[in-house]
Amino acid sequence: MQSSKSSNEDQKFGIRKLEMSDKSKGFLELLQQLSVCGSLSDKLFEERFHEISSYGDDHLICVIEDDFLGKIIATGSVFIEKKFLRNCGTVGHIEDVVVDSSARSMKLGKKIIEFLTDHARSKGCYKVILDCKDENIAFYEKCGYKQNGIQMAKYFI
C-alpha cells in the first residue's frame, strides 16, 4: 500500500524540463519567493527561454507542476561549466532552487536537487556546487552536500 501512495505522489508531482507554457502556470511568481524576478513580458520570457534552450543539456531548468492545480510548485536549475582543470573537466552549478511556500515539507526540494545532481553526473561533471543561505545548510546536507569554503559576491544592481 505504501508503494501505491508513493507512485501516486510521483505521478502527481512529476519533474520535467521548463516549458514555454509554464509562465502562465506561475513560474515567475514562484521565483519571486526566492529573489527579485520582476514581471516579464511574454516576449522577453520567450526570448530568454529560447536562449537557455539553445544551450541544450548544458543549462537545464526543471519544474514540478501540481497537475491538479495546474501550477508550478518547485523549480531549480543546473548549468555545466567547462574547465581546463581536471583534464578539461566539467562542474555542475545548481541555482534558483525554490519550492512554493504552500508545498514545503513534501520533499519536493530534495526531488529537485536529486534530479539536478543526477543530470550533472550524467554530463560527466566531477563535482556539483551550489550556494545557499545558512538556514538552508541542514537541508542540503540531507541531500548529501557538504560545506566547502565561503561564498563571496559583488552585486552590480
C-alpha positions as CSV (number, residue, x, y, z in Angstrom):
1,M,0.0,0.0,0.0
2,Q,2.9,2.4,0.8
3,S,4.4,2.0,-2.7
4,S,1.0,2.8,-4.3
5,K,0.9,6.1,-2.4
6,S,4.5,6.8,-3.4
7,S,3.8,6.2,-7.1
8,N,0.7,8.4,-6.8
9,E,2.8,11.2,-5.3
10,D,5.4,10.7,-8.1
11,Q,2.7,10.9,-10.7
12,K,1.0,14.0,-9.1
13,F,4.4,15.7,-8.7
14,G,6.4,14.6,-11.7
15,I,9.6,16.5,-12.5
16,R,10.2,17.8,-16.1
17,K,12.0,20.5,-18.1
18,L,10.7,24.0,-18.1
19,E,8.2,24.6,-20.9
20,M,7.1,27.9,-22.5
21,S,3.6,27.4,-21.1
22,D,4.9,27.4,-17.5
23,K,5.0,31.2,-17.5
24,S,1.2,31.1,-17.3
25,K,1.4,28.4,-14.6
26,G,3.0,30.7,-12.0
27,F,6.7,30.0,-12.8
28,L,7.8,33.6,-12.3
29,E,5.7,34.1,-9.2
30,L,7.4,31.0,-7.7
31,L,10.8,32.6,-8.5
32,Q,9.6,35.7,-6.7
33,Q,9.6,33.6,-3.5
34,L,13.4,33.2,-3.9
35,S,14.6,36.6,-5.1
36,V,13.7,39.6,-7.2
37,C,12.2,38.5,-10.5
38,G,10.0,41.2,-11.8
39,S,7.2,40.8,-14.2
40,L,8.5,39.8,-17.7
41,S,6.5,40.3,-20.9
42,D,5.6,37.2,-22.8
43,K,8.1,38.3,-25.5
44,L,11.0,38.7,-23.0
45,F,10.2,35.4,-21.4
46,E,10.1,33.7,-24.8
47,E,13.4,35.2,-25.8
48,R,15.2,34.1,-22.6
49,F,13.5,30.6,-22.8
50,H,14.9,30.1,-26.3
51,E,18.3,31.4,-25.4
52,I,18.6,29.0,-22.5
53,S,17.1,26.1,-24.6
54,S,19.8,26.7,-27.2
55,Y,22.4,25.6,-24.6
56,G,20.9,22.1,-24.7
57,D,21.7,19.9,-21.7
58,D,24.4,22.4,-20.5
59,H,21.7,24.5,-18.9
60,L,18.7,22.7,-17.6
61,I,15.7,24.3,-15.7
62,C,13.4,21.7,-14.2
63,V,10.0,22.2,-12.6
64,I,7.4,20.3,-10.6
65,E,3.9,21.0,-11.5
66,D,0.9,20.3,-9.3
67,D,-1.2,18.7,-12.1
68,F,-4.4,19.2,-10.1
69,L,-3.9,22.9,-9.7
70,G,-2.0,23.5,-13.0
71,K,0.6,25.4,-11.0
72,I,4.4,25.2,-10.9
73,I,5.3,24.5,-7.3
74,A,9.0,23.8,-7.4
75,T,11.9,24.6,-9.6
76,G,15.7,24.6,-9.9
77,S,18.4,24.8,-12.5
78,V,21.9,23.4,-13.2
79,F,24.4,24.7,-15.7
80,I,27.5,23.0,-16.8
81,E,30.8,24.9,-16.7
82,K,33.5,23.7,-18.9
83,K,37.0,24.0,-17.4
84,F,40.7,23.4,-18.2
85,L,41.2,21.9,-14.8
86,R,40.9,18.2,-14.3
87,N,41.8,17.4,-17.9
88,C,39.1,19.7,-19.3
89,G,36.6,18.6,-16.7
90,T,33.1,20.0,-16.1
91,V,31.4,21.3,-13.0
92,G,27.6,21.5,-12.4
93,H,26.3,24.7,-10.7
94,I,22.9,24.3,-9.1
95,E,20.9,27.6,-8.9
96,D,17.5,29.0,-8.2
97,V,16.0,26.1,-6.2
98,V,12.7,27.1,-4.7
99,V,9.6,25.3,-3.5
100,D,6.3,27.1,-3.2
101,S,5.5,28.1,0.4
102,S,2.3,26.0,0.2
103,A,4.1,22.9,-0.8
104,R,7.1,22.8,1.6
105,S,7.7,19.7,3.7
106,M,6.7,17.4,0.9
107,K,10.3,16.5,-0.1
108,L,10.0,18.3,-3.4
109,G,13.2,20.3,-2.8
110,K,15.1,17.0,-2.3
111,K,13.5,15.7,-5.5
112,I,14.7,18.8,-7.4
113,I,18.2,18.5,-6.0
114,E,18.5,14.8,-6.8
115,F,17.3,15.4,-10.4
116,L,19.8,18.2,-11.0
117,T,22.6,16.3,-9.3
118,D,21.9,13.2,-11.5
119,H,21.8,15.4,-14.6
120,A,25.3,16.9,-13.7
121,R,26.6,13.4,-13.1
122,S,25.2,12.1,-16.4
123,K,27.0,15.0,-18.1
124,G,30.3,13.8,-16.7
125,C,30.8,16.5,-14.1
126,Y,33.4,15.8,-11.5
127,K,31.5,17.9,-8.9
128,V,28.3,19.8,-8.3
129,I,28.4,23.0,-6.3
130,L,25.7,25.4,-5.0
131,D,25.4,28.4,-2.8
132,C,22.8,28.6,0.0
133,K,21.9,30.7,3.0
134,D,22.9,29.5,6.5
135,E,19.3,28.4,7.3
136,N,19.4,26.0,4.3
137,I,22.6,24.2,5.2
138,A,20.9,21.4,7.0
139,F,18.6,20.7,4.0
140,Y,21.5,20.5,1.6
141,E,23.4,18.3,4.0
142,K,20.5,15.9,4.0
143,C,20.8,15.9,0.2
144,G,24.4,14.7,0.5
145,Y,26.2,18.1,0.1
146,K,29.0,19.4,2.4
147,Q,30.1,22.9,3.3
148,N,33.2,23.8,1.4
149,G,34.6,27.3,1.6
150,I,32.9,30.6,1.8
151,Q,30.9,32.3,-1.0
152,M,31.7,35.8,-2.0
153,A,29.6,38.1,-4.1
154,K,29.7,41.5,-5.7
155,Y,26.3,42.8,-6.9
156,F,26.0,45.4,-9.6
157,I,22.3,46.1,-9.2
